[in-house]
Amino acid sequence: MANLNENSSTENLVNSHKITVESRSKTIISGITNVESANESGLVMYIGKTCLMIDGENLKVQKIDVDTGNVEVVGLIKNIKYSDTKAHRSILQKLTNKKG
């Protein structure tokens, strides 16, 4: 979806980042290197090689700063989860290969 900080080093599993949650209705995240997907119920982003998933309701990406890697999300935040890239890709692959 959006590659941020393309010049940044991704040698470490998790790059330096900061997550600020204000009353579960606004979240500001710094250090994001890629936003893979975003919809009303969830976001999938990367901090280096580590996946950061946010689940919630009525989520909306308010701002993206591609120069700094800052992302601002509004809506009801229910869950914030880290996952290594391999595990996330495995789950995503199972979901997309599921026959309906």
C-alpha positions in Angstrom: 0.0 0.0 0.0 2.6 2.6 1.1 6.4 2.2 1.5 7.7 4.6 4.1 11.3 5.4 4.9 12.7 3.4 2.0 16.2 4.7 2.9 16.0 3.4 6.5 17.9 0.4 7.7 15.9 -2.8 8.2 18.7 -4.9 9.4 17.2 -5.1 12.9 14.1 -7.1 13.4 12.4 -4.1 14.9 13.5 -0.6 14.1 13.1 2.2 16.6 9.5 3.3 16.9 7.0 4.8 19.2 3.2 4.1 19.7 1.0 6.7 21.4 -2.6 5.8 22.1 -4.9 8.6 23.2 -8.1 7.3 24.9 -8.3 4.3 22.5 -9.6 6.7 19.8 -6.4 8.1 18.3 -3.1 6.4 17.8 0.1 7.9 16.5 2.9 5.5 15.4 6.4 6.5 14.4 9.0 4.4 12.6 6.6 2.7 10.1 8.4 1.4 7.0 5.4 0.0 5.1 1.6 0.1 5.3 0.4 -3.1 3.7 -3.3 -2.7 4.2 -5.9 -0.5 6.0 -9.6 -0.7 6.4 -12.3 0.1 8.9 -11.6 -3.0 11.1 -7.8 -3.2 10.9 -4.4 -2.1 9.7 -1.3 -4.1 8.8 2.0 -2.1 8.9 5.7 -2.9 9.2 8.4 -1.6 11.4 11.4 -3.0 9.7 10.8 -6.8 9.4 8.2 -6.9 12.2 4.5 -6.7 11.4 2.3 -4.4 13.5 -1.4 -5.1 13.4 -4.1 -2.9 14.8 -7.7 -4.1 15.2 -10.6 -1.9 15.9 -13.8 -0.3 14.7 -14.3 2.6 12.3 -10.5 2.9 11.8 -9.3 5.5 9.5 -5.7 6.6 8.5 -5.8 10.3 9.3 -2.2 11.1 8.3 0.8 9.4 6.7 4.1 11.1 6.5 6.3 9.2 4.1 9.4 11.1 5.1 9.3 10.4 8.8 7.3 7.1 8.8 4.6 8.6 11.1 1.1 7.2 10.8 -1.9 8.7 12.6 -5.0 6.4 13.0 -8.4 7.4 14.4 -11.2 5.1 15.5 -11.8 2.7 18.3 -8.6 0.7 19.0 -9.3 -2.8 20.3 -5.9 -4.6 19.9 -2.3 -3.8 18.9 -0.2 -6.9 18.1 3.3 -7.5 16.9 4.2 -10.5 14.7 7.3 -11.7 12.9 7.0 -11.4 9.1 7.1 -15.2 8.5 4.2 -15.9 10.9 2.1 -13.0 9.5 2.7 -14.0 5.9 1.7 -17.6 6.7 -1.6 -16.5 8.2 -2.3 -14.2 5.3 -1.5 -16.9 2.8 -3.9 -19.3 4.5 -6.7 -16.7 4.4 -6.2 -15.9 0.8 -5.9 -19.5 -0.3 -9.1 -20.4 1.5 -11.8 -21.7 -0.8 -15.2 -20.1 -0.5 
